[in-house]
Amino acid sequence: MSTPDTKERVLSRDVAAKQIPSGESQTLVAGTRLFIHQTLGGSYTVQTDFGLFRIDGKDGDALGEQVADHSLEAATLADGSPDPAVVWAQLHKVFDPEIPVNIVDLGLVYSMDIEKNEATGGYRVLVAMTLTAPGCGMGPAIAEDAKSKLLLVPGVDEAEVRITWEPPWNQSMISEEGKMKLGLL
């Protein structure tokens, strides 16, 4: 195994992964050599001899990485509802595995609404987002990543992330910060 300061690793155990860009589920087996390309938003984008894959942050130990604590505190308003700023902060932690900019700064999130869930007494977060290209196989994986991060917010007991194609995404939707990270300014 490589030294901890390099990005080359050998898996210590089997892990579930999503192939990029198809989004197909795969199992990468223990002993697989890989190179970590990106560690943003609590997941890893890795290169193997078989292509690019996304590995969830909870499996970071199999890569020789420390698993981060993603718990949230003080994330509710005085009335008990989730703080919208915390919900947006969670969406800022979601990344397309091929682009080092979060989905909010990429301009992919069109709306975020919080509503009372009368059935449970908790709150439901509804997000409408798009992707950079209609054929992106990672769309369901990105939406699921967003949903899982939203469900970490105290008080949120349901999250729905809907992918829409209207209006079509274009580069002008990228935030100034996103454009700077991508070298577009």
C-alpha positions as CSV (number, residue, x, y, z in Angstrom):
1,M,0.0,0.0,0.0
2,S,1.2,3.5,-0.7
3,T,2.1,6.0,1.9
4,P,-0.8,8.0,3.4
5,D,0.3,11.3,1.7
6,T,-0.2,9.9,-1.8
7,K,-3.5,9.4,-3.5
8,E,-2.7,5.9,-4.7
9,R,-4.4,3.3,-2.6
10,V,-5.3,-0.4,-2.4
11,L,-8.8,-1.3,-1.1
12,S,-8.6,-3.1,2.2
13,R,-12.1,-4.6,1.8
14,D,-14.9,-4.8,-0.8
15,V,-16.9,-1.6,-1.4
16,A,-20.0,-0.6,-3.3
17,A,-19.3,1.9,-6.0
18,K,-21.1,3.7,-8.9
19,Q,-19.3,3.7,-12.2
20,I,-18.9,7.1,-13.8
21,P,-20.6,8.3,-16.0
22,S,-23.1,5.4,-16.3
23,G,-24.1,5.4,-12.7
24,E,-24.1,1.6,-12.7
25,S,-23.6,-0.1,-9.3
26,Q,-20.5,-2.2,-9.0
27,T,-18.5,-3.9,-6.2
28,L,-14.8,-3.0,-6.1
29,V,-13.1,-6.0,-4.4
30,A,-10.4,-5.9,-1.7
31,G,-6.9,-5.6,-3.2
32,T,-8.1,-3.3,-6.1
33,R,-5.4,-0.7,-6.8
34,L,-6.9,2.8,-7.4
35,F,-6.0,6.5,-7.5
36,I,-8.1,9.0,-5.6
37,H,-9.0,11.9,-8.0
38,Q,-11.5,13.9,-5.9
39,T,-12.6,13.9,-2.2
40,L,-15.4,16.4,-2.2
41,G,-18.8,16.4,-0.5
42,G,-18.0,13.3,1.6
43,S,-17.4,10.9,-1.3
44,Y,-14.5,9.8,-3.4
45,T,-14.0,9.8,-7.1
46,V,-11.4,7.1,-7.9
47,Q,-9.7,5.7,-11.0
48,T,-9.1,1.9,-11.3
49,D,-7.9,-0.2,-14.2
50,F,-11.6,-0.6,-14.9
51,G,-12.5,3.1,-15.1
52,L,-13.8,5.9,-12.9
53,F,-16.0,5.2,-9.8
54,R,-17.6,7.0,-7.0
55,I,-17.3,5.6,-3.5
56,D,-19.4,6.8,-0.6
57,G,-17.6,8.6,2.3
58,K,-18.7,6.0,4.8
59,D,-16.3,3.6,3.0
60,G,-13.3,5.9,3.3
61,D,-11.7,3.5,5.8
62,A,-11.3,0.9,2.9
63,L,-9.2,3.6,1.1
64,G,-7.1,4.3,4.2
65,E,-8.9,7.6,4.8
66,Q,-10.5,8.8,8.0
67,V,-14.3,8.7,7.9
68,A,-15.7,12.2,8.6
69,D,-18.4,12.9,11.1
70,H,-21.3,14.5,9.2
71,S,-23.6,15.1,12.2
72,L,-25.2,18.5,12.5
73,E,-26.0,20.6,15.5
74,A,-28.1,23.8,16.0
75,A,-29.8,23.3,12.7
76,T,-33.3,24.3,13.6
77,L,-35.1,27.6,14.0
78,A,-36.9,28.7,17.2
79,D,-40.2,27.1,15.9
80,G,-38.4,23.8,15.4
81,S,-38.3,23.9,11.6
82,P,-35.0,23.2,9.8
83,D,-32.9,26.2,9.2
84,P,-32.9,26.9,5.5
85,A,-29.3,28.0,5.6
86,V,-28.3,24.6,7.0
87,V,-30.3,22.9,4.3
88,W,-28.6,24.9,1.6
89,A,-25.2,24.2,3.3
90,Q,-26.0,20.5,2.9
91,L,-26.7,20.9,-0.8
92,H,-23.3,22.7,-1.1
93,K,-21.8,19.4,0.0
94,V,-23.1,17.5,-3.1
95,F,-20.8,17.2,-6.1
96,D,-20.9,15.8,-9.5
97,P,-18.1,13.3,-9.3
98,E,-16.6,14.6,-12.6
99,I,-16.7,18.3,-11.7
100,P,-15.0,19.8,-8.6
101,V,-17.8,22.3,-8.0
102,N,-20.9,21.6,-5.8
103,I,-24.4,21.4,-7.4
104,V,-25.5,24.7,-6.0
105,D,-22.6,26.7,-7.4
106,L,-23.0,24.8,-10.7
107,G,-26.5,26.2,-10.9
108,L,-28.1,22.8,-10.9
109,V,-30.5,23.4,-8.0
110,Y,-33.5,25.3,-9.2
111,S,-35.5,25.3,-6.0
112,M,-35.6,24.2,-2.4
113,D,-38.7,24.2,-0.3
114,I,-39.3,23.1,3.3
115,E,-42.8,22.1,4.4
116,K,-44.4,20.6,7.4
117,N,-45.0,16.9,7.2
118,E,-48.4,16.6,8.9
119,A,-48.2,12.8,9.0
120,T,-45.0,12.7,11.0
121,G,-44.8,16.1,12.7
122,G,-41.4,16.6,11.1
123,Y,-40.4,18.4,7.9
124,R,-40.1,17.5,4.2
125,V,-37.5,19.1,1.9
126,L,-38.4,19.3,-1.8
127,V,-35.6,20.0,-4.2
128,A,-35.8,20.5,-8.0
129,M,-32.5,20.2,-9.8
130,T,-31.1,19.5,-13.2
131,L,-27.9,18.0,-14.6
132,T,-25.3,19.5,-16.9
133,A,-26.4,17.0,-19.6
134,P,-29.6,15.0,-20.2
135,G,-27.6,11.8,-20.8
136,C,-25.7,11.9,-17.4
137,G,-26.0,8.4,-15.9
138,M,-24.9,9.8,-12.6
139,G,-28.1,11.8,-12.2
140,P,-29.8,9.3,-9.9
141,A,-26.6,8.9,-7.8
142,I,-26.3,12.7,-7.4
143,A,-29.9,13.1,-6.5
144,E,-29.6,10.2,-3.9
145,D,-26.5,11.9,-2.5
146,A,-28.4,15.2,-2.1
147,K,-31.3,13.3,-0.5
148,S,-29.1,11.5,2.0
149,K,-27.4,14.8,3.0
150,L,-30.8,16.5,3.4
151,L,-32.0,13.7,5.7
152,L,-29.0,14.5,8.1
153,V,-30.6,17.9,8.9
154,P,-32.4,17.7,12.3
155,G,-36.1,17.8,11.9
156,V,-36.1,16.6,8.2
157,D,-37.7,13.3,8.1
158,E,-38.4,13.2,4.3
159,A,-36.6,14.5,1.3
160,E,-37.5,14.5,-2.4
161,V,-35.0,15.4,-5.0
162,R,-36.6,15.7,-8.5
163,I,-34.6,16.0,-11.7
164,T,-36.1,18.4,-14.2
165,W,-34.9,19.5,-17.6
166,E,-36.8,22.9,-17.7
167,P,-35.2,25.3,-18.0
168,P,-32.2,23.7,-19.7
169,W,-29.0,24.1,-17.9
170,N,-26.2,26.3,-19.4
171,Q,-22.9,27.7,-18.2
172,S,-24.4,31.1,-17.4
173,M,-26.1,29.5,-14.4
174,I,-22.8,28.8,-12.7
175,S,-22.1,31.1,-9.7
176,E,-19.1,33.4,-9.7
177,E,-17.4,31.1,-7.2
178,G,-18.0,28.1,-9.4
179,K,-16.7,29.9,-12.4
180,M,-13.5,30.8,-10.5
181,K,-13.0,27.2,-9.5
182,L,-13.5,26.0,-13.1
183,G,-11.2,28.7,-14.5
184,L,-14.0,30.3,-16.5
185,L,-13.3,33.9,-15.2
